């Protein structure tokens, strides 16, 4: 049995900006419709500030139920990548052990998030000869495999090869080409890949904990599955997951994931800015950010005084400062992050697909005042996203955006990701002999 360490307390979220809530567009309630796969699934979100493990299952009504959860402060991880194998192993072992103890079962295969290895998003156009016959499932798998093979580049591994649209000869926009007669089948594929060495380090750490990877899922894709409904994905929406070490972006349109990106700035950078600016410890800076931080300066901040413990020889050296000083440190960093998000969306050249509403999620989205700032900087309608149709997360709903990625991983494991591929041809990584052949070619090309 994996040993679980004591559980840290969830961040205090008692202080939240009620004014900011009115500036965030609400989402109408919807009911889960897609039937999920049966069985139990284990998922692991390896983040820069926390490591979360969930064990759960799909319910008959299409919702998810968490049977066990464990989370630990992240160690040995920076910007989503493993930098210290031993520290990361200990943190993962503790989080997984806690979830297994709570669920009273052990799972050796686990779905994990992809946030390491500088993931990149690109499109490929694939053309496959059919020869005038009827298109079948085998052709769909072949064109996906062809896309995966073409995506191979030195030192990179393809994690997702998702179809965006198909063409049957000269007929464009065919949602499901099976059954059509044609000479050539064409597909536009969205490929997400990452640095192979970084992925192998993750695999090595998990093997030390006696775990094997059942599947790897792009972190912003997982967050999107957790916080969006199908109508939003169809009309066009951008998910901005504000994590501890990175801020990730996922753009959905016409029910497809069309773009992802990652920015190496997150909540940890805000915390370090506060620690440096106020000469206090990292732990105290995190507390000040959570309890008194805001992205926007408001009236009364100059009059509200906050007690700050300074670092130095005297552990009891405190000073009182106006809250406005803390906000003045946070504001430029958050604004910079959102401006970088806006720049990435413009550079992607997605056109109207990136003009829809924005859904903020992740721990950074809990910062007071961030909704109105995001609406102003991104010039789009904004709402706060939290995991939907899931039962059994840690009790405080105010913290649920922190679990968007892990909830999305559980949704993917249960089959919710099939909605991104209406043809039903699963986006799976090659295994067995073919996987070894692919690895052989990749290592030698």
C-alpha positions in Angstrom: 0.0 0.0 0.0 1.3 3.4 -0.9 1.8 5.6 2.2 -0.2 8.8 2.4 1.1 11.8 4.2 -1.1 14.3 6.2 -3.5 16.3 4.1 -2.8 20.0 3.8 -5.7 22.4 4.3 -7.4 23.8 1.2 -6.7 27.5 0.6 -8.9 29.9 2.5 -11.4 31.3 0.0 -13.6 33.1 2.5 -12.8 36.5 0.9 -14.2 36.8 -2.6 -15.2 39.8 -4.7 -19.0 39.9 -4.8 -18.8 42.8 -7.2 -16.7 40.8 -9.7 -19.3 38.1 -9.8 -21.8 40.5 -11.4 -19.3 41.2 -14.2 -18.9 37.5 -15.1 -21.5 36.1 -17.5 -23.3 33.1 -15.9 -23.9 29.9 -17.7 -27.3 28.3 -17.9 -27.7 25.0 -16.1 -27.6 22.0 -18.4 -27.9 18.3 -17.9 -25.3 15.7 -18.8 -26.5 13.8 -21.9 -23.6 11.6 -23.2 -23.5 8.1 -21.8 -20.1 7.4 -20.1 -18.1 4.2 -20.1 -18.6 1.9 -17.1 -15.8 1.0 -14.8 -13.5 2.7 -12.3 -10.8 5.1 -13.5 -7.8 6.7 -11.8 -6.4 10.1 -12.9 -3.4 12.2 -11.9 -3.0 15.9 -12.4 0.7 16.8 -12.0 0.8 20.5 -11.5 3.4 23.0 -10.4 1.7 23.9 -7.1 -0.3 20.7 -6.4 -0.6 17.1 -7.4 -4.1 15.7 -7.4 -5.3 12.1 -7.8 -8.9 11.2 -8.3 -10.5 7.7 -8.5 -14.0 7.7 -9.8 -16.6 6.3 -12.2 -19.3 7.4 -14.7 -22.9 7.4 -13.5 -25.9 6.2 -15.5 -27.1 9.8 -15.9 -23.9 10.9 -17.5 -22.4 12.5 -14.4 -19.2 11.6 -12.7 -18.7 10.4 -9.1 -15.4 10.7 -7.2 -14.8 7.7 -4.9 -11.4 8.8 -3.6 -9.3 11.9 -3.9 -5.9 12.9 -2.7 -3.8 16.0 -3.2 -0.4 17.2 -2.0 1.6 20.3 -2.4 3.8 19.8 -5.5 7.5 19.1 -5.1 10.0 18.4 -7.9 7.8 20.0 -10.5 8.3 23.3 -12.3 6.1 24.6 -15.1 4.5 21.2 -15.3 7.8 19.4 -15.9 9.6 17.0 -13.6 12.8 18.6 -12.3 13.5 16.4 -9.3 12.6 12.7 -9.7 12.7 11.8 -6.0 10.7 14.8 -4.7 8.1 14.3 -7.5 7.9 10.6 -6.7 7.2 11.2 -3.0 4.5 13.8 -3.7 2.8 11.5 -6.3 3.0 8.5 -4.0 1.3 10.4 -1.2 -1.5 11.8 -3.4 -2.2 8.5 -5.0 -2.0 6.7 -1.7 -4.5 9.0 -0.1 -7.0 8.6 -3.0 -6.6 4.8 -2.9 -7.2 4.7 0.9 -10.3 6.8 0.6 -11.7 4.7 -2.3 -10.5 1.4 -0.6 -9.1 0.1 -3.9 -5.9 0.3 -6.0 -5.5 1.1 -9.6 -2.3 0.4 -11.4 -3.2 2.3 -14.6 -3.7 6.0 -14.5 -4.6 8.8 -16.9 -2.4 11.9 -16.6 -2.3 15.4 -17.9 0.1 16.8 -20.4 1.6 20.1 -19.3 5.3 19.3 -19.5 7.7 19.1 -22.5 6.6 22.5 -24.1 3.4 21.1 -25.7 2.7 22.6 -29.1 -0.5 22.7 -31.3 -0.5 22.4 -35.1 -2.7 21.4 -38.0 -1.9 18.8 -40.7 -3.7 18.1 -44.0 -3.8 14.4 -44.8 -4.9 12.8 -48.1 -5.6 9.1 -48.3 -6.4 7.0 -51.4 -9.7 5.1 -51.3 -9.9 4.0 -55.0 -13.6 4.4 -55.6 -14.8 2.1 -52.9 -16.8 2.7 -49.7 -15.0 4.4 -46.8 -14.9 2.2 -43.6 -13.6 2.2 -40.1 -10.3 0.8 -41.2 -9.8 3.9 -43.5 -10.6 6.2 -40.7 -8.0 4.5 -38.5 -5.5 4.6 -41.3 -5.8 8.3 -42.0 -5.5 9.0 -38.2 -2.4 6.8 -38.1 -1.0 8.6 -41.1 -1.5 11.9 -39.4 0.4 10.5 -36.4 3.3 9.3 -38.5 3.6 12.6 -40.3 3.5 14.4 -36.9 6.7 12.7 -35.9 9.6 15.1 -35.5 12.9 14.6 -33.9 12.6 14.7 -30.1 8.8 15.2 -30.1 6.0 12.7 -29.5 2.4 13.2 -30.7 -0.1 13.0 -27.8 -3.4 13.8 -29.7 -4.3 13.5 -33.3 -7.8 14.9 -33.4 -9.8 15.3 -36.7 -11.1 18.8 -37.4 -13.0 18.1 -40.6 -13.1 15.7 -43.6 -13.4 16.0 -47.3 -14.6 13.3 -49.7 -13.0 14.0 -53.1 -14.1 17.7 -53.7 -16.9 17.7 -51.1 -15.8 19.6 -48.1 -17.2 19.6 -44.5 -18.3 15.9 -44.3 -18.7 15.2 -40.6 -18.6 11.4 -40.9 -17.3 10.1 -44.2 -17.9 6.4 -43.5 -20.2 4.9 -46.1 -19.2 7.5 -48.8 -17.8 6.3 -52.1 -14.8 8.3 -53.3 -11.3 8.2 -54.8 -9.6 10.2 -52.0 -10.4 10.9 -48.4 -8.9 14.1 -46.9 -8.7 15.2 -43.3 -7.5 18.2 -41.4 -5.9 17.0 -38.2 -5.1 18.9 -35.0 -1.9 17.5 -33.5 -0.7 18.2 -30.0 2.9 17.0 -29.3 5.5 17.5 -26.6 9.2 16.9 -25.9 9.8 13.1 -25.8 12.5 13.3 -23.0 10.1 15.2 -20.7 7.4 12.6 -21.3 9.8 9.7 -20.5 10.8 11.4 -17.3 7.1 11.4 -16.3 6.8 7.8 -17.2 9.9 7.0 -15.2 8.6 8.7 -12.1 5.2 6.8 -12.3 7.0 3.5 -12.8 8.7 4.1 -9.4 5.2 4.3 -7.9 4.2 1.1 -9.7 1.9 3.0 -12.0 1.6 2.8 -15.8 0.1 5.4 -18.1 -3.3 4.4 -19.4 -3.6 7.7 -21.4 -2.2 11.2 -21.5 -4.4 14.2 -22.1 -3.6 17.8 -22.9 -4.2 19.8 -19.7 -6.2 22.6 -21.3 -8.3 20.0 -23.2 -9.1 18.3 -19.9 -10.0 21.6 -18.3 -12.3 22.3 -21.2 -14.1 19.0 -20.8 -14.7 19.8 -17.1 -16.0 23.3 -17.3 -17.8 23.6 -20.7 -21.1 22.3 -22.1 -21.5 21.0 -25.7 -23.3 24.2 -26.8 -20.4 26.4 -25.8 -17.9 24.1 -27.6 -20.1 24.3 -30.7 -20.5 28.1 -30.7 -16.9 28.8 -29.9 -15.2 29.4 -26.6 -11.7 29.9 -25.2 -10.8 28.2 -21.9 -8.0 29.9 -19.9 -6.8 27.7 -17.1 -4.7 29.8 -14.7 -2.5 27.3 -12.9 0.4 27.7 -10.5 3.3 27.5 -12.9 1.6 28.0 -16.3 -1.5 29.5 -17.9 -2.9 27.2 -20.6 -5.3 28.0 -23.4 -7.8 25.8 -25.3 -10.0 27.1 -28.1 -13.0 25.1 -29.1 -15.2 25.7 -32.2 -17.9 23.6 -33.9 -17.5 21.0 -31.2 -13.8 20.5 -31.9 -10.6 21.5 -30.1 -8.8 23.7 -32.7 -5.9 25.2 -30.7 -4.0 24.9 -27.5 -1.2 27.0 -26.1 0.7 27.4 -22.8 2.3 30.5 -21.1 5.0 29.9 -18.5 3.4 32.3 -16.0 1.0 31.4 -13.2 0.0 32.0 -9.6 3.4 31.1 -8.3 4.8 34.2 -10.1 2.3 36.4 -8.3 3.2 34.9 -5.0 6.9 35.4 -5.6 6.3 39.0 -6.7 4.5 39.6 -3.3 7.3 37.9 -1.3 9.9 40.0 -3.1 8.0 43.3 -2.9 7.1 43.0 0.8 10.2 41.1 2.1 8.1 38.3 3.4 8.2 34.5 3.1 6.6 32.5 0.2 4.1 31.0 2.6 3.1 34.4 4.0 2.9 35.8 0.4 0.6 33.0 -0.6 -1.6 33.8 2.4 -1.7 37.5 1.6 -2.6 36.8 -2.0 -5.4 34.5 -1.0 -6.9 36.6 1.8 -6.2 40.1 0.7 -5.2 40.0 -3.0 -7.1 41.4 -5.9 -6.4 42.0 -9.6 -8.1 45.4 -9.5 -7.6 48.4 -7.2 -10.9 49.5 -5.5 -11.9 52.4 -3.3 -11.1 51.8 0.3 -7.9 49.7 -0.4 -5.8 52.6 1.0 -7.7 52.6 4.3 -7.7 48.8 4.8 -4.6 47.8 6.7 -3.0 44.4 6.5 -0.5 42.9 8.9 2.6 41.5 7.2 5.3 39.4 8.8 8.8 40.3 7.5 11.6 37.9 7.0 14.8 38.5 8.9 16.5 37.8 12.2 13.4 38.6 14.2 10.6 36.1 13.5 8.1 38.4 15.2 8.8 41.5 13.1 5.5 42.7 11.7 4.4 45.8 9.8 1.1 47.2 8.8 0.6 48.1 5.2 -2.4 49.3 3.2 -4.1 46.6 1.1 -3.5 48.8 -1.9 0.2 48.0 -1.8 -0.5 44.2 -2.2 -2.9 44.9 -5.0 -0.4 47.2 -6.8 2.0 44.2 -6.9 -0.6 41.8 -8.2 -2.2 44.0 -10.8 0.6 44.3 -13.3 1.5 40.6 -13.2 -2.1 39.5 -13.9 -2.5 42.2 -16.6 0.7 41.0 -18.2 -0.5 37.4 -18.2 -3.9 38.3 -19.8 -2.2 40.4 -22.4 0.0 37.4 -23.3 -3.1 35.3 -23.6 -4.6 37.8 -26.0 -1.3 37.9 -28.0 -1.3 34.1 -28.3 -4.9 34.1 -29.5 -4.1 36.7 -32.1 -0.9 35.0 -33.3 -2.8 31.7 -33.7 -4.8 33.3 -36.6 -8.0 31.5 -35.6 -10.3 34.3 -36.8 -13.9 34.4 -35.5 -13.3 31.1 -33.7 -11.3 32.9 -31.0 -13.8 35.7 -30.6 -16.3 33.8 -28.5 -16.6 34.1 -24.7 -13.8 33.2 -22.4 -14.1 30.8 -19.5 -11.6 31.3 -16.7 -10.7 28.3 -14.5 -7.9 27.0 -12.4 -6.7 28.3 -9.0 -5.7 31.7 -10.4 -9.2 32.3 -11.5 -10.2 32.6 -7.8 -8.3 35.8 -7.5 -10.7 38.7 -6.6 -11.4 41.1 -9.5 -9.9 38.9 -12.2 -13.2 38.5 -14.1 -13.6 42.2 -14.9 -9.9 42.6 -15.7 -10.0 39.7 -18.1 -13.1 41.1 -19.8 -11.4 44.4 -20.3 -8.0 43.1 -21.5 -9.3 40.3 -23.7 -12.3 42.4 -24.9 -14.6 39.4 -24.6 -17.4 38.2 -22.4 -16.0 36.2 -19.4 -17.3 33.7 -16.9 -15.8 31.7 -14.2 -15.7 28.0 -14.9 -15.9 25.1 -12.4 -16.2 21.4 -12.9 -19.7 20.4 -13.9 -21.7 17.2 -13.3 -19.3 15.7 -10.8 -19.9 14.5 -7.3 -17.5 13.9 -4.5 -14.9 16.6 -5.0 -13.5 18.3 -1.8 -16.4 19.9 0.0 -15.7 23.6 -0.5 -17.3 24.5 -3.9 -15.3 27.8 -4.0 -12.1 25.8 -4.6 -13.5 23.6 -7.4 -11.9 25.6 -10.3 -8.6 24.3 -8.8 -9.7 20.8 -9.8 -10.8 21.5 -13.3 -7.9 19.6 -14.9 -8.3 16.5 -12.7 -12.1 16.5 -13.2 -11.6 16.8 -16.9 -9.1 13.9 -16.8 -11.7 11.7 -15.1 -14.3 12.8 -17.7 -11.9 11.9 -20.5 -11.2 8.5 -18.9 -14.9 7.8 -18.8 -15.4 8.7 -22.5 -16.5 12.3 -22.5 -13.6 13.1 -24.9 -15.4 11.0 -27.5 -17.6 14.1 -28.1 -14.6 15.7 -29.8 -14.5 13.0 -32.4 -18.1 12.3 -33.6 -16.9 9.4 -35.8 -16.2 7.3 -32.8 -12.7 6.4 -33.9 -10.8 6.9 -30.6 -7.7 9.0 -30.4 -5.4 6.4 -28.8 -1.7 6.1 -28.6 -0.3 3.1 -30.5 0.6 0.1 -28.4 2.3 -3.2 -28.6 4.4 -4.1 -31.7 3.3 -1.0 -33.6 4.1 1.3 -30.7 7.6 -0.2 -30.5 8.0 0.3 -34.3 6.9 3.9 -34.0 9.4 4.5 -31.1 12.1 2.8 -33.2 11.5 5.1 -36.2 11.3 8.2 -33.9 14.5 7.5 -32.2 16.4 7.0 -35.4 15.0 9.6 -37.8 
